[in-house]
Amino acid sequence: MTRPVKRSLTLRGHRTSVSLEDDFWRAFREIAEEKDIPINALAAEIDAERDLKAGLATAIRLYVLNHYRSKSAPS
């Protein structure tokens, strides 16, 4: 298990950073590639939909978790 690492993103023209573990960062990038959108665009979507009580890094982790849970759910 790795410690969270600060990663830079640009959301609506503003630089920000999130602290994510390597596994979550890789999964986040894979999802963006799967959707064929830039990682900053996916981060902006997540940011726009998140509960403002939760930080962006938490929202990204939950998005990644829910993405893979929904893929493994029986149809």
C-alpha positions in Angstrom: 0.0 0.0 0.0 1.3 3.5 -0.9 0.8 6.8 0.8 -1.2 9.4 -1.0 0.8 11.6 -3.4 -0.2 15.1 -4.4 -1.3 15.3 -8.0 -2.0 18.4 -10.1 -5.2 18.9 -12.0 -6.8 21.8 -13.9 -10.5 22.4 -13.2 -12.2 25.1 -15.3 -8.9 26.9 -15.9 -7.7 26.8 -12.2 -4.9 24.6 -11.0 -5.7 22.4 -8.0 -4.2 19.3 -6.4 -5.5 16.1 -4.9 -3.7 13.6 -2.8 -4.4 10.1 -4.1 -2.7 6.7 -3.7 -1.0 5.3 -6.8 -3.7 2.6 -7.3 -6.5 5.2 -7.2 -4.6 7.5 -9.6 -4.0 4.7 -12.1 -7.6 3.6 -11.9 -8.8 7.2 -12.4 -6.6 7.6 -15.5 -7.8 4.3 -16.8 -11.5 5.4 -16.5 -10.7 8.7 -18.3 -9.0 6.7 -21.1 -12.0 4.3 -21.2 -14.4 7.2 -21.6 -12.0 8.8 -24.1 -11.9 12.1 -22.2 -9.0 14.0 -20.6 -8.4 13.4 -17.0 -9.0 17.0 -16.2 -12.5 16.8 -17.8 -13.4 13.7 -15.8 -12.2 15.5 -12.6 -14.3 18.5 -13.5 -17.4 16.2 -13.9 -16.7 14.6 -10.5 -16.2 18.0 -8.9 -19.4 19.4 -10.3 -21.4 16.4 -9.0 -19.8 16.0 -5.6 -21.3 16.9 -2.2 -19.3 20.0 -1.1 -18.9 18.4 2.3 -16.5 15.9 0.7 -13.2 16.8 -0.7 -12.3 16.3 -4.3 -9.9 13.4 -3.5 -12.6 11.6 -1.6 -15.1 12.2 -4.5 -12.6 10.7 -6.9 -11.9 7.6 -4.8 -15.7 7.0 -4.5 -16.2 7.5 -8.2 -13.5 5.0 -8.9 -14.9 2.5 -6.4 -18.5 2.9 -7.8 -17.2 2.6 -11.4 -15.6 -0.7 -10.8 -18.4 -2.0 -8.5 -20.9 -1.3 -11.3 -18.8 -3.1 -13.8 -18.7 -6.2 -11.6 -22.4 -6.2 -10.7 -24.4 -8.9 -12.4 -26.5 -7.7 -15.3 
